[in-house]
Amino acid sequence: MASDVRAVWPVLVGVGLLAGAVAAGIGALALADALTATGLPNPGPVTTYGLPFVRAAGEIAAVIAVGSFLFAAFLVAPQENGVLDVAGYRALRLGSAASAVWTVCAAMLVPLTISDVSGQPVLEHLSPVDVWSATSLVDIAGAWRWTAILAAAVTIASLPVLRWGWTPVLFAGSLVTLVPLALTGHSSSGGAHDLATNSLFIHLVAGAVWAGGLLALLAHAMRGRAGEGAATALAARRFSALALWCFIAMGVSGVINALVRMSPADLFRTSYGWLIVGKIVALVVLGALGFLQRRSAVSALQADPTARGPLIRLALTEGAIFGVTFGIAVGLGRTPPPPIKRIPSAAEVAIGYDFAGPPTVARVLFDWRFDLLFGTAAIVGALVYLAALYRLRHRGDAWPVGRTVAWLLGCATLLFTTSSGLGRYMPAMFSMHMIAHMLLSMLVPILLVLGAPVTMALRALPAAGRGQPPGPREWLLAALHSKISQFFTNPVIATVMFVVGFYGLYFGGIFDAAVSNHAAHVMMNVHFLLSGYLFYWVVIGIDPTPRPIPHLGKIGMVFASLPLHAFFGVVMMGMKTVLGEPFYRSLQLSWHTDLLGDQKLGGGVAWAAGEVPLVIVMLALLIQWRRSDDRTAKRLDRAADRDDDADLAAYNRMLAHLARRDNPPQ
């Protein structure tokens, strides 16, 4: 095994060094333009070369961690007892090591970033005390500090893991460590930074899964031993399907992100544009190599599981190109984009776009601004559901029309809430924010829950079969029966998450701190959706839950929670303090000056919004209760037909016996 390790590590380290060298070279070439744009002094060679080098090498380590945990979780099968097999365990340990390297690189980037933004040499004028105190003042340095903390948490959490059940959690945690990257660089400021930040997030996640999965697959193939050919073929087949979607996501999100920063005319006449061209060429080459990988390497493994040669050769080439691509991406962040030729408004600087005027019915309905995260999720969710429905109908299975209608209405409501004029005005007005909040936490989850997506997935996904590696259906069943699922579907936990979020967010000072941050708005929307979905899944969900509760208990949950929402609205209407007032004032919207009146309107929305979901939930519960009684009655009737009413006859004999005992013959 030692020889195998020596063969793998030079390749992975080489990819990281290649990415760092490319990034450092581009950063040095762009140094003069960057200093001219910022007006800062030269921070010295350590920062000039070190910052892009460490960042690019660290990002390679991050994607290796993502890919390794992905490999252990989904690309190879564990043993029957749930313990990772040899391939999964090696990938897990590789992920732990890569996550540790990512931690160190992120920690190093804190002082390097302080040096870069201050123009002071990192080794001469910056002490650890100065760096720590300045971190809270520099958003980018603070983001790197959070990255280091998150990566360290993932590293420590991965060390004792031996069973498969925790590997999906580690995979999700490794993706979370990439979130601060989406909040740094050009995409987090300037015009249209909402589109830029969302597209960069999609770009980073897709790139990490694609590049990391490829490097993890390469490491497994290079370490391959006799008897592991079937595992390699399975991993290659699964990764090939995943890589195609990552390629599409990277291409679309990259184009959007580039168009936000520059016009097509700047593509060939600025250094920033030429770097974009370099990324485009690299992506096209990677797509072509991926196609060859699917045509030759994966096909060769399917024919002969020991034929790893084509896979390794193509993966080595792809790994080198990925190294160059990541280096170009980091160098792009060090290169000033083309200058903005107009002065943006205060609202455009703060939110990312401007407004045509106060909200009207026409603007709310037709002035759309597509949300790349939630809008895409709504469209993809609807299409995937329809594809599953087609599979059921194609094989002759029935599926209730009402469930399909509910799911599609839920997706449409999510799309409208986040991408229509309502979503456009949501960051600028508290009343619009509260309307969106109510829709995302109450109406959308109810409709999605009534669509029974888990039941649909379990019926549409094929079973792995006896003796076969577990697939998506088995993963879903494992998630449903996991301890995490059992914890969150506890009625008390679900109710607390659903209710406390309102009070903690608005009355705990969180909203004031988060209202000016785009990422915080995204996290709030995610919380509204997840907490609402979890609550209504437990209360009215058609899908099975790990903790089923009786109908009376469900009604009790509803009447215990929804009045608290009404009370929240009453308190909000009576408040004299304006939440988020400094931010709303900073937008300088001439048509939006009565902030307290707008807040009272938002409180009225919260107070009145609980009535609609209450009616829907109670109606759904009554229908489910009646259907449950009908099923019970039919089951008893069938049992009576089989045994000729044996239970009824026994009951009558008991009554007759009691009658004879109470009234003995005289």
C-alpha positions as CSV (number, residue, x, y, z in Angstrom):
1,M,0.0,0.0,0.0
2,A,2.9,2.4,0.6
3,S,4.0,2.2,-3.0
4,D,0.4,3.0,-4.0
5,V,0.4,6.0,-1.7
6,R,3.7,7.3,-3.1
7,A,2.2,7.0,-6.6
8,V,-0.9,9.0,-5.8
9,W,0.4,11.8,-3.7
10,P,2.9,13.3,-6.2
11,V,0.0,13.6,-8.7
12,L,-2.3,15.4,-6.3
13,V,0.4,17.6,-5.0
14,G,1.5,18.4,-8.5
15,V,-2.0,19.5,-9.5
16,G,-2.0,21.9,-6.5
17,L,1.4,23.2,-7.3
18,L,0.5,23.8,-10.9
19,A,-2.6,25.7,-9.9
20,G,-0.6,27.8,-7.5
21,A,2.1,28.6,-10.0
22,V,-0.4,29.7,-12.7
23,A,-2.3,31.9,-10.2
24,A,0.9,33.4,-8.9
25,G,2.1,34.2,-12.4
26,I,-1.1,35.8,-13.4
27,G,-1.3,37.8,-10.1
28,A,2.2,39.1,-10.7
29,L,1.4,40.2,-14.2
30,A,-1.8,41.9,-13.0
31,L,-0.1,43.6,-10.1
32,A,0.4,47.0,-11.7
33,D,-3.2,47.3,-12.8
34,A,-4.4,46.2,-9.4
35,L,-2.3,48.7,-7.6
36,T,-3.5,51.5,-10.0
37,A,-7.1,50.5,-9.5
38,T,-6.9,50.4,-5.7
39,G,-4.3,53.1,-5.1
40,L,-2.5,50.9,-2.5
41,P,1.3,50.5,-2.2
42,N,3.0,47.2,-3.2
43,P,2.6,44.8,-0.3
44,G,5.8,43.0,-1.2
45,P,6.7,39.7,-3.0
46,V,5.5,37.4,-0.2
47,T,2.0,38.7,-0.6
48,T,2.1,39.3,-4.4
49,Y,3.1,35.7,-5.1
50,G,2.1,34.0,-1.9
51,L,-1.6,35.0,-1.7
52,P,-2.6,33.7,-5.2
53,F,-0.4,30.6,-4.8
54,V,-1.8,29.6,-1.4
55,R,-5.4,30.3,-2.5
56,A,-5.1,28.2,-5.7
57,A,-3.3,25.4,-3.9
58,G,-5.8,25.5,-1.1
59,E,-8.8,25.4,-3.5
60,I,-7.3,22.2,-5.0
61,A,-7.1,20.7,-1.5
62,A,-10.7,21.8,-0.9
63,V,-12.0,20.1,-4.1
64,I,-10.0,16.9,-3.3
65,A,-11.7,16.9,0.1
66,V,-15.1,17.4,-1.6
67,G,-14.4,14.7,-4.2
68,S,-13.0,12.2,-1.6
69,F,-16.0,12.4,0.7
70,L,-18.3,12.2,-2.4
71,F,-16.4,9.1,-3.5
72,A,-16.8,7.4,-0.1
73,A,-20.5,8.4,0.2
74,F,-21.9,7.7,-3.3
75,L,-19.4,6.4,-5.8
76,V,-18.5,3.1,-4.1
77,A,-20.6,0.8,-2.0
78,P,-20.0,0.1,1.7
79,Q,-20.0,-3.3,3.3
80,E,-23.3,-5.0,4.1
81,N,-22.9,-4.0,7.8
82,G,-22.6,-0.3,6.9
83,V,-18.8,-0.1,7.5
84,L,-16.8,1.4,4.7
85,D,-14.9,-1.0,2.5
86,V,-11.2,-0.5,1.6
87,A,-11.9,1.9,-1.3
88,G,-14.3,4.0,0.7
89,Y,-12.0,4.1,3.8
90,R,-9.0,5.2,1.7
91,A,-11.1,8.0,0.1
92,L,-12.2,9.1,3.5
93,R,-8.7,9.4,4.8
94,L,-7.6,11.2,1.7
95,G,-10.5,13.7,2.3
96,S,-9.4,14.1,5.9
97,A,-5.8,15.0,4.8
98,A,-7.0,17.3,2.1
99,S,-9.4,19.1,4.4
100,A,-6.5,19.6,6.9
101,V,-4.4,21.2,4.1
102,W,-7.4,23.4,3.2
103,T,-7.6,24.5,6.8
104,V,-3.9,25.5,6.9
105,C,-4.2,27.4,3.6
106,A,-7.3,29.3,4.7
107,A,-5.6,30.3,7.9
108,M,-2.5,31.5,6.0
109,L,-4.8,33.6,3.7
110,V,-6.0,35.7,6.7
111,P,-2.7,37.6,7.2
112,L,-2.0,37.5,3.5
113,T,-5.3,39.2,2.8
114,I,-4.7,41.8,5.5
115,S,-1.4,42.5,3.9
116,D,-2.9,42.8,0.5
117,V,-5.7,45.2,1.4
118,S,-3.4,47.4,3.6
119,G,-0.4,47.4,1.3
120,Q,1.9,46.4,4.2
121,P,4.4,43.6,3.9
122,V,3.2,40.6,5.8
123,L,6.5,39.8,7.4
124,E,7.6,43.3,8.4
125,H,4.6,45.3,9.7
126,L,1.9,42.9,10.6
127,S,1.9,41.2,14.0
128,P,-0.6,38.4,15.0
129,V,-2.4,40.9,17.2
130,D,-2.8,43.3,14.4
131,V,-4.0,40.6,12.1
132,W,-6.6,39.3,14.5
133,S,-8.0,42.8,15.2
134,A,-8.1,43.7,11.5
135,T,-9.9,40.5,10.5
136,S,-13.2,41.8,11.8
137,L,-12.8,45.0,9.7
138,V,-12.0,43.3,6.4
139,D,-14.8,41.1,5.1
140,I,-12.5,39.0,2.9
141,A,-10.1,38.2,5.8
142,G,-13.1,37.4,8.0
143,A,-14.4,35.0,5.3
144,W,-11.1,33.2,5.2
145,R,-11.2,32.9,9.0
146,W,-14.6,31.3,8.8
147,T,-13.3,29.0,6.0
148,A,-10.4,27.9,8.3
149,I,-12.8,27.2,11.2
150,L,-15.3,25.2,9.0
151,A,-12.5,23.2,7.3
152,A,-11.0,22.4,10.7
153,A,-14.4,21.2,12.0
154,V,-14.8,18.9,9.0
155,T,-11.3,17.6,9.4
156,I,-11.8,16.8,13.1
157,A,-15.2,15.3,12.5
158,S,-13.9,13.0,9.8
159,L,-11.2,11.4,11.9
160,P,-13.3,8.9,13.9
161,V,-15.6,8.0,11.0
162,L,-15.7,4.4,9.9
163,R,-19.3,3.8,8.8
164,W,-21.0,5.0,5.6
165,G,-23.8,6.9,7.4
166,W,-21.6,9.9,8.2
167,T,-19.9,10.2,4.9
168,P,-22.8,12.2,3.2
169,V,-22.7,14.6,6.2
170,L,-18.9,15.1,5.7
171,F,-19.5,15.7,1.9
172,A,-22.1,18.3,2.7
173,G,-19.7,19.9,5.3
174,S,-16.9,20.1,2.8
175,L,-19.2,21.9,0.4
176,V,-20.1,24.4,3.1
177,T,-16.4,25.3,3.5
178,L,-16.7,26.8,-0.1
179,V,-19.4,29.2,0.8
180,P,-17.1,32.0,2.0
181,L,-15.4,31.9,-1.4
182,A,-18.6,33.0,-3.0
183,L,-18.6,36.1,-0.8
184,T,-15.2,37.3,-1.8
185,G,-13.7,38.9,-4.9
186,H,-15.5,40.7,-7.6
187,S,-18.8,38.9,-7.2
188,S,-19.6,40.1,-3.7
189,S,-19.7,43.8,-4.6
190,G,-20.8,46.2,-7.3
191,G,-23.7,46.1,-9.7
192,A,-25.7,42.9,-10.1
193,H,-23.8,41.3,-7.3
194,D,-26.9,39.2,-6.5
195,L,-26.6,37.4,-9.8
196,A,-22.8,37.3,-9.6
197,T,-22.8,35.8,-6.1
198,N,-25.4,33.2,-6.9
199,S,-23.8,32.2,-10.2
200,L,-20.3,32.0,-8.5
201,F,-21.8,29.8,-5.8
202,I,-23.2,27.4,-8.4
203,H,-19.9,27.6,-10.3
204,L,-17.8,26.7,-7.3
205,V,-20.0,23.8,-6.1
206,A,-20.2,22.3,-9.6
207,G,-16.5,22.8,-10.2
208,A,-15.6,21.3,-6.8
209,V,-17.8,18.2,-7.4
210,W,-16.5,17.7,-10.9
211,A,-12.8,18.3,-10.3
212,G,-12.8,16.7,-6.8
213,G,-14.7,13.7,-8.0
214,L,-12.3,13.2,-10.9
215,L,-9.2,13.5,-8.7
216,A,-10.7,11.1,-6.2
217,L,-11.5,8.6,-9.0
218,L,-8.0,9.0,-10.3
219,A,-6.5,8.3,-6.9
220,H,-8.7,5.2,-6.6
221,A,-7.8,3.9,-10.0
222,M,-4.0,4.5,-9.4
223,R,-4.3,2.6,-6.1
224,G,-6.4,-0.1,-7.6
225,R,-5.7,-3.7,-6.5
226,A,-6.8,-7.1,-7.7
227,G,-10.5,-7.7,-6.9
228,E,-11.4,-3.9,-7.0
229,G,-12.2,-3.7,-10.7
230,A,-16.0,-3.9,-10.2
231,A,-15.8,-1.0,-7.7
232,T,-13.8,1.1,-10.2
233,A,-16.2,0.4,-13.0
234,L,-19.2,1.4,-10.7
235,A,-17.5,4.6,-9.5
236,A,-16.6,5.6,-13.1
237,R,-20.1,5.0,-14.3
238,R,-21.7,7.0,-11.6
239,F,-19.2,9.8,-11.8
240,S,-19.6,10.1,-15.5
241,A,-23.3,10.8,-15.2
242,L,-22.6,13.4,-12.4
243,A,-19.8,15.1,-14.4
244,L,-22.1,15.9,-17.3
245,W,-24.5,17.9,-15.1
246,C,-21.5,19.6,-13.4
247,F,-20.2,20.6,-16.9
248,I,-23.6,22.1,-17.8
249,A,-23.8,24.0,-14.5
250,M,-20.3,25.3,-14.7
251,G,-20.8,26.5,-18.3
252,V,-24.1,28.3,-17.7
253,S,-23.1,29.9,-14.4
254,G,-19.7,30.9,-15.8
255,V,-21.3,32.8,-18.7
256,I,-23.7,34.6,-16.4
257,N,-20.9,35.6,-14.0
258,A,-18.8,36.9,-16.8
259,L,-21.6,38.9,-18.4
260,V,-22.3,40.5,-15.0
261,R,-18.7,41.8,-14.9
262,M,-18.1,42.8,-18.5
263,S,-19.7,43.2,-21.9
264,P,-18.9,40.9,-24.8
265,A,-17.0,43.7,-26.5
266,D,-14.4,43.6,-23.6
267,L,-13.7,39.9,-24.2
268,F,-10.7,40.3,-26.5
269,R,-9.5,43.8,-25.7
270,T,-8.9,43.6,-21.9
271,S,-6.6,41.3,-19.8
272,Y,-9.7,40.4,-17.8
273,G,-11.5,39.3,-21.0
274,W,-8.5,37.2,-22.1
275,L,-8.5,35.3,-18.8
276,I,-12.2,34.6,-19.4
277,V,-11.3,33.3,-22.8
278,G,-8.7,31.0,-21.2
279,K,-11.3,29.6,-18.8
280,I,-13.7,29.0,-21.7
281,V,-11.1,27.2,-23.7
282,A,-10.2,25.1,-20.7
283,L,-13.8,24.2,-20.0
284,V,-14.4,23.2,-23.6
285,V,-11.3,21.0,-23.5
286,L,-12.4,19.4,-20.2
287,G,-15.8,18.8,-21.7
288,A,-14.2,17.1,-24.7
289,L,-12.0,15.0,-22.5
290,G,-15.0,14.0,-20.4
291,F,-16.8,12.9,-23.5
292,L,-13.8,10.7,-24.4
293,Q,-13.7,9.4,-20.9
294,R,-17.3,8.3,-21.2
295,R,-16.8,6.8,-24.6
296,S,-13.6,5.0,-24.1
297,A,-12.5,4.7,-20.5
298,V,-15.9,3.9,-18.9
299,S,-16.8,1.6,-21.8
300,A,-13.4,-0.2,-21.4
301,L,-14.1,-0.7,-17.7
302,Q,-17.6,-2.0,-18.4
303,A,-16.1,-4.6,-20.7
304,D,-13.1,-5.4,-18.5
305,P,-13.1,-4.0,-14.9
306,T,-9.3,-4.4,-14.7
307,A,-8.7,-2.1,-17.7
308,R,-7.8,1.1,-15.8
309,G,-5.2,2.4,-18.3
310,P,-7.5,4.7,-20.4
311,L,-9.2,6.0,-17.3
312,I,-5.9,6.9,-15.7
313,R,-4.4,8.5,-18.8
314,L,-7.4,10.7,-19.5
315,A,-7.9,11.6,-15.8
316,L,-4.2,12.7,-15.5
317,T,-4.7,15.0,-18.5
318,E,-8.0,16.4,-17.1
319,G,-6.4,16.9,-13.6
320,A,-3.6,19.0,-15.2
321,I,-6.1,21.1,-17.1
322,F,-8.2,21.5,-13.9
323,G,-5.0,22.8,-12.1
324,V,-4.5,25.4,-14.8
325,T,-8.2,26.3,-14.8
326,F,-8.2,26.9,-11.0
327,G,-5.0,28.9,-11.3
328,I,-6.7,31.1,-14.0
329,A,-9.8,31.5,-11.8
330,V,-7.7,32.7,-8.9
331,G,-5.7,35.0,-11.2
332,L,-8.9,36.4,-12.5
333,G,-9.9,37.4,-9.0
334,R,-6.6,39.4,-8.8
335,T,-7.2,41.2,-12.1
336,P,-9.3,44.3,-12.1
337,P,-12.4,43.9,-14.3
338,P,-13.3,46.5,-16.9
339,P,-14.3,49.8,-15.3
340,I,-18.0,50.6,-14.8
341,K,-18.9,53.4,-17.3
342,R,-21.7,54.8,-15.2
343,I,-22.3,55.7,-11.6
344,P,-24.6,53.2,-9.9
345,S,-27.4,54.3,-7.6
346,A,-27.2,53.6,-3.8
347,A,-29.8,50.8,-4.2
348,E,-27.8,49.2,-7.0
349,V,-24.6,49.3,-4.9
350,A,-26.3,47.8,-1.8
351,I,-28.7,45.3,-3.5
352,G,-27.3,44.8,-6.9
353,Y,-30.0,46.4,-9.0
354,D,-32.2,49.5,-9.2
355,F,-36.0,49.9,-9.1
356,A,-38.3,51.5,-11.7
357,G,-40.4,53.0,-8.9
358,P,-42.7,52.0,-6.0
359,P,-44.2,48.5,-6.2
360,T,-47.5,48.3,-8.1
361,V,-49.6,45.3,-9.1
362,A,-48.1,45.4,-12.6
363,R,-44.5,45.6,-11.3
364,V,-45.0,42.8,-8.8
365,L,-46.5,40.6,-11.5
366,F,-44.3,41.4,-14.5
367,D,-41.0,43.1,-13.3
368,W,-39.1,39.8,-12.9
369,R,-35.5,39.3,-11.9
370,F,-34.7,35.6,-12.0
371,D,-33.2,34.1,-8.9
372,L,-30.5,31.7,-9.9
373,L,-30.7,29.6,-6.8
374,F,-34.4,29.3,-5.9
375,G,-35.7,29.9,-9.4
376,T,-33.5,27.2,-10.8
377,A,-34.4,24.9,-7.9
378,A,-38.1,25.4,-8.6
379,I,-37.8,24.7,-12.3
380,V,-35.5,21.7,-11.8
381,G,-37.8,20.3,-9.1
382,A,-40.8,20.5,-11.4
383,L,-39.0,18.9,-14.3
384,V,-37.6,16.0,-12.1
385,Y,-41.1,15.4,-10.7
386,L,-42.6,15.2,-14.2
387,A,-39.8,12.9,-15.3
388,A,-40.6,10.6,-12.4
389,L,-44.3,10.8,-13.2
390,Y,-43.6,9.8,-16.8
391,R,-41.6,6.8,-15.6
392,L,-44.5,5.7,-13.4
393,R,-47.1,6.2,-16.2
394,H,-44.8,4.5,-18.7
395,R,-44.8,1.3,-16.7
396,G,-48.5,1.4,-16.0
397,D,-48.5,2.7,-12.4
398,A,-51.1,5.2,-11.2
399,W,-50.4,8.4,-9.4
400,P,-53.0,10.8,-7.9
401,V,-53.5,13.9,-10.0
402,G,-53.9,16.0,-6.9
403,R,-50.4,15.3,-5.8
404,T,-48.9,16.4,-9.1
405,V,-51.0,19.6,-9.1
406,A,-49.9,20.4,-5.5
407,W,-46.2,19.9,-6.3
408,L,-46.3,21.9,-9.5
409,L,-48.2,24.7,-7.7
410,G,-45.5,24.7,-5.0
411,C,-42.7,25.0,-7.5
412,A,-44.6,27.7,-9.3
413,T,-45.2,29.6,-6.1
414,L,-41.5,29.3,-5.1
415,L,-40.5,30.6,-8.6
416,F,-42.9,33.6,-8.3
417,T,-42.0,34.4,-4.7
418,T,-38.2,34.6,-5.4
419,S,-38.1,35.7,-9.1
420,S,-41.1,38.0,-9.8
421,G,-41.5,41.6,-8.7
422,L,-42.2,40.3,-5.2
423,G,-38.7,38.8,-5.1
424,R,-37.2,42.0,-6.6
425,Y,-38.7,44.3,-4.0
426,M,-38.2,41.8,-1.1
427,P,-34.7,43.1,-0.1
428,A,-35.7,46.8,-0.2
429,M,-39.1,46.7,1.7
430,F,-40.0,45.0,5.0
431,S,-43.6,44.5,3.9
432,M,-42.5,42.7,0.7
433,H,-40.0,40.7,2.7
434,M,-42.7,39.6,5.1
435,I,-45.1,38.6,2.2
436,A,-42.3,36.5,0.8
437,H,-41.5,35.1,4.2
438,M,-45.1,33.9,4.7
439,L,-45.2,32.3,1.3
440,L,-41.9,30.5,1.7
441,S,-42.6,29.3,5.2
442,M,-46.3,28.5,5.0
443,L,-47.8,28.1,1.5
444,V,-44.9,26.7,-0.5
445,P,-44.0,24.0,2.0
446,I,-47.7,22.9,2.3
447,L,-48.0,22.5,-1.4
448,L,-44.6,20.6,-1.8
449,V,-45.5,18.3,1.1
450,L,-48.8,17.5,-0.4
451,G,-47.0,16.5,-3.6
452,A,-45.4,13.5,-1.7
453,P,-42.0,13.8,-3.3
454,V,-40.4,11.0,-1.2
455,T,-43.1,8.5,-2.0
456,M,-42.7,9.5,-5.7
457,A,-39.0,9.0,-5.6
458,L,-39.3,5.6,-3.8
459,R,-41.7,4.4,-6.5
460,A,-39.9,5.9,-9.5
461,L,-36.3,5.0,-8.5
462,P,-35.2,1.4,-9.3
463,A,-34.2,-0.8,-6.5
464,A,-30.6,-2.0,-6.5
465,G,-31.5,-5.6,-6.2
466,R,-30.1,-8.4,-4.0
467,G,-26.3,-8.4,-3.8
468,Q,-26.0,-5.2,-5.8
469,P,-24.4,-1.9,-4.6
470,P,-26.9,0.5,-3.0
471,G,-28.2,3.3,-5.3
472,P,-30.2,6.5,-4.9
473,R,-33.3,4.6,-3.7
474,E,-31.3,2.9,-0.9
475,W,-29.6,6.2,0.0
476,L,-33.0,7.8,0.4
477,L,-34.3,5.0,2.6
478,A,-31.1,5.3,4.7
479,A,-31.6,9.0,5.1
480,L,-35.3,8.5,6.1
481,H,-34.4,6.0,8.8
482,S,-31.3,7.8,10.1
483,K,-31.0,9.2,13.6
484,I,-30.7,12.7,12.1
485,S,-34.1,12.3,10.4
486,Q,-35.6,10.9,13.6
487,F,-34.4,13.9,15.6
488,F,-35.7,16.6,13.2
489,T,-39.1,14.9,12.7
490,N,-39.7,14.8,16.5
491,P,-42.9,16.9,16.8
492,V,-41.4,19.1,19.5
493,I,-38.2,19.8,17.5
494,A,-40.2,20.5,14.3
495,T,-42.5,22.9,16.0
496,V,-39.8,24.7,17.8
497,M,-37.8,25.2,14.6
498,F,-40.9,26.4,12.8
499,V,-42.0,28.9,15.5
500,V,-38.8,30.1,17.2
501,G,-37.3,31.1,13.9
502,F,-39.8,34.0,13.7
503,Y,-39.1,35.4,17.1
504,G,-35.3,34.8,17.0
505,L,-34.8,36.3,13.6
506,Y,-36.8,39.6,14.1
507,F,-36.7,40.1,17.9
508,G,-33.2,38.7,18.5
509,G,-31.3,41.2,16.5
510,I,-30.4,38.8,13.7
511,F,-32.5,40.6,11.1
512,D,-30.8,44.0,11.8
513,A,-27.4,42.4,11.3
514,A,-28.3,40.4,8.2
515,V,-30.6,42.7,6.3
516,S,-27.8,44.3,4.3
517,N,-26.1,41.0,3.3
518,H,-27.2,39.0,0.2
519,A,-25.9,35.7,1.6
520,A,-27.9,36.3,4.8
521,H,-31.1,36.8,2.7
522,V,-30.4,33.5,0.9
523,M,-29.9,31.7,4.3
524,M,-33.1,33.2,5.6
525,N,-35.0,31.9,2.6
526,V,-33.5,28.5,3.0
527,H,-34.5,28.5,6.7
528,F,-38.1,29.5,5.9
529,L,-38.4,26.7,3.3
530,L,-36.8,24.0,5.4
531,S,-38.4,24.7,8.7
532,G,-41.8,25.0,7.0
533,Y,-41.3,21.9,5.0
534,L,-40.2,19.9,8.1
535,F,-43.2,21.1,10.1
536,Y,-45.8,20.4,7.5
537,W,-44.2,17.1,6.6
538,V,-44.8,15.9,10.2
539,V,-48.3,17.5,10.4
540,I,-49.9,16.7,7.0
541,G,-47.2,14.9,5.0
542,I,-48.3,12.0,2.8
543,D,-44.7,10.8,2.8
544,P,-43.8,8.4,5.7
545,T,-42.0,9.9,8.6
546,P,-39.6,8.1,11.1
547,R,-41.9,9.3,13.9
548,P,-45.6,8.9,12.9
549,I,-48.0,10.6,15.2
550,P,-51.8,10.2,15.6
551,H,-54.2,12.7,13.9
552,L,-55.1,14.3,17.2
553,G,-51.4,15.0,17.9
554,K,-51.1,16.6,14.5
555,I,-54.1,18.9,15.2
556,G,-52.5,19.7,18.5
557,M,-49.3,20.8,16.7
558,V,-51.2,23.0,14.4
559,F,-53.2,24.8,17.1
560,A,-50.1,25.1,19.3
561,S,-48.0,26.8,16.6
562,L,-50.2,28.9,14.3
563,P,-51.6,31.2,17.1
564,L,-48.0,32.1,17.9
565,H,-47.6,33.3,14.4
566,A,-50.6,35.5,14.8
567,F,-49.2,36.9,18.1
568,F,-46.0,37.6,16.3
569,G,-47.8,39.7,13.8
570,V,-49.6,41.6,16.6
571,V,-46.3,42.4,18.3
572,M,-44.8,43.5,15.1
573,M,-47.7,45.9,14.4
574,G,-47.2,47.5,17.8
575,M,-43.4,48.0,17.6
576,K,-42.1,51.5,17.6
577,T,-38.6,50.6,16.5
578,V,-37.9,50.1,12.8
579,L,-36.0,46.9,12.0
580,G,-33.1,47.4,9.7
581,E,-33.7,51.1,9.6
582,P,-30.0,52.1,8.7
583,F,-30.0,49.8,5.7
584,Y,-33.4,50.8,4.4
585,R,-32.4,54.5,4.7
586,S,-29.1,53.9,2.9
587,L,-31.0,52.8,-0.2
588,Q,-32.2,56.4,-0.7
589,L,-35.5,55.4,-2.3
590,S,-37.6,58.5,-2.6
591,W,-40.8,56.6,-2.7
592,H,-40.1,54.5,0.4
593,T,-39.8,56.8,3.4
594,D,-42.5,55.7,5.8
595,L,-40.5,52.7,7.2
596,L,-42.5,52.3,10.4
597,G,-45.8,52.2,8.4
598,D,-44.3,49.7,6.0
599,Q,-43.2,47.6,9.0
600,K,-46.7,47.7,10.5
601,L,-48.0,46.5,7.1
602,G,-45.6,43.6,7.3
603,G,-46.9,42.8,10.8
604,G,-50.4,42.8,9.5
605,V,-49.4,40.4,6.7
606,A,-47.9,38.1,9.3
607,W,-51.0,38.3,11.5
608,A,-53.4,37.6,8.6
609,A,-51.3,35.0,6.8
610,G,-51.9,32.2,9.3
611,E,-55.5,31.8,8.4
612,V,-55.0,30.4,4.9
613,P,-52.6,27.7,5.9
614,L,-54.7,26.8,8.9
615,V,-57.7,26.2,6.6
616,I,-55.6,24.1,4.1
617,V,-53.9,22.1,6.9
618,M,-57.2,21.4,8.7
619,L,-58.9,20.4,5.4
620,A,-56.0,18.1,4.6
621,L,-56.0,16.5,8.1
622,L,-59.7,15.9,7.9
623,I,-59.5,14.2,4.5
624,Q,-56.6,12.1,5.7
625,W,-58.5,11.1,8.9
626,R,-61.5,10.1,6.9
627,R,-59.5,8.1,4.5
628,S,-57.7,6.4,7.3
629,D,-61.0,5.4,8.9
630,D,-62.3,4.2,5.5
631,R,-59.2,2.0,5.1
632,T,-59.6,0.6,8.6
633,A,-63.3,-0.1,8.0
634,K,-62.5,-1.9,4.7
635,R,-59.7,-3.9,6.4
636,L,-62.2,-5.0,9.1
637,D,-64.8,-5.9,6.5
638,R,-62.3,-8.1,4.6
639,A,-61.3,-9.8,7.8
640,A,-65.0,-10.4,8.7
641,D,-65.6,-11.9,5.2
642,R,-62.7,-14.2,5.7
643,D,-63.7,-15.6,9.1
644,D,-67.4,-15.2,8.8
645,D,-67.6,-12.4,11.4
646,A,-65.7,-14.4,14.1
647,D,-65.0,-11.2,16.1
648,L,-68.7,-10.2,16.0
649,A,-69.8,-13.7,17.0
650,A,-67.3,-13.7,19.9
651,Y,-68.5,-10.3,21.0
652,N,-72.2,-11.4,20.9
653,R,-71.3,-14.6,22.9
654,M,-69.5,-12.4,25.5
655,L,-72.6,-10.2,25.8
656,A,-74.9,-13.2,26.2
657,H,-72.6,-14.6,28.9
658,L,-72.7,-11.3,30.8
659,A,-76.5,-11.2,30.5
660,R,-76.8,-14.8,31.9
661,R,-74.5,-13.9,34.8
662,D,-76.3,-10.7,35.7
663,N,-79.7,-12.3,35.3
664,P,-79.5,-15.9,36.4
665,P,-82.6,-18.1,35.8
666,Q,-85.1,-18.2,38.7
